[in-house]
Amino acid sequence: MNSHVDGGTEPLEVAQYIERLIHKKSWKAHYYFGKFGQRIGVPLKWFLPQNFYENLMRKYNKMD
């Protein structure tokens, strides 16, 4: 799992994203940042059954 974390988003990209958000006139309640698999995880958790979601995340993170 550490190799997956090490291959994450660069801090500079995160800082640039936050800077763009700071300059927005209106904000949403939540913002998701990262690669597609990371961004999609939170909304999926809202409507998928817990066991299915956990199995999906285990496979995505190669923990099986």
N, C-alpha and C positions, 0 to 999 in steps of 0.2 A: 504494500500500500504506500510506502514511503516514496517509491519511484513515481507513483501516480501524483502524489502531492508535490514532489520536486518538479514535475512537468506542468505545474499550474500556471496561472496567469501572472505575468510580470507586474511587480508593484507600480511601475510607471504607468502601465495601462489602467490600473485601478485608480491611481491618482488623477489621470486625465479624465476618466469617466466621472469621478466625484467633482472635479472642477466644472465640467459641463453641467452637472446637476445643480451646483451652487448658483449658477447664472440663470437657471430657469425661473420664469415668473410664477408658474404654478407647478406644484409637485403632486405625484401620486403617493398613495399610502406606502407602497412597497416598490423597491427596485431590485432586480436580480441581475447579477453580473457574473460573467465567466463563460466558459465554453457551453455549447448547447446542452450537453448532458448534465451540467451543473445547474443551469438555469431552469431546466424543465423539472428537476427533482421536487422542488417545493410545491408547485401547482399539482403535480401528480399525487403527492401525499394527501392532498385535500380530498380527492375523490376515489382513489384506489383502496381496496381493502388492505389492511396493515400487513398481513403476511405476504400478499402479492408484491406490495411496494418494497418490503424488506428483501425479498428474494431478488427483485429487479435491481436494487441497489447493490446487493452482494455480487451479482453478476457483472454489473457496470464497474465496480471497484475491484473485480477479479479476486474476490475473497472466497469463492467456492472451491 
